[in-house]
């Protein structure tokens, strides 16, 4: 990277806030204190302690789509957390939360282990907009038995944090305000401000952000190329189907989908008639 590119990247760093998922990942990298503070505010507690965190934690899946968590964390009582920061509503749809929750279970139960060994899990979406659109600061999603109106204690929880909530008289509202700040001097939380100051106001911190941004950009480019290859294969199969050379079942098998999944993909790629 030449000097001009570096200066451009440094300028971009100054535009970031914690509602940018790339910067959030960098901000929370090895930052147990910061992530513990965020967790306690969301949970309305002050006694939770995170033992470890990992940013961009990847769970591969040999049979279907893998996942990459923004921040994966484990607390002192063995509970596990997936934190996702989302600026776009379509990145936080309920079925993604469901999939992430399932993949947390997929990663942790070894062959032959007892079901009771599954840890309590939380998928936490911090969203820029009120994705669920009920004007609440927090949304707690837990399964229940409809006939008895009692909880179904499976240990899986989903929480949506509404980034539009702005009551600065509450700790949650103040934290979400801090998430939108570009500068440490604007933040109320000293824990978040200290990290922001390091990343944006010191040479070492800016270099750290730039390095992560560059790596993340390269990964995104690679994923884009992979998606392009998959799209090309899909279009070839669609053409074979349209020409009557193969059936829908064979087409679906060739791209590793069910027939219903293939039909949906085909509808998305084919132009409206």
Buried (B, 14 or more C-beta within 10 A) or exposed (E): EEEEEBEEBBEEBEEBBBBBBBBBBBBBBEBBEBBBBBBBBBBEEEEBEBEEBBBBBEBEEEEEEEBBBBBBBBBEEEBBBBBBBBEEBEBBEEEBBBBBBEBBBBBBEEEEEEEEEBBBBBBBBBBBBBBBEEEEBBBEBEEEEEEEEEEEEBBBBBBBBBBEBEEEEBBBBBBBBBBBBBEBEEBEBEBBBBBBBBBBEEEEBBBBBBEBBBEBEEEEEEEEEEEEEEEEEBEEBBEBBEEEEBEEEEBBBBBEBEEEEBBEBBEEEEEEE
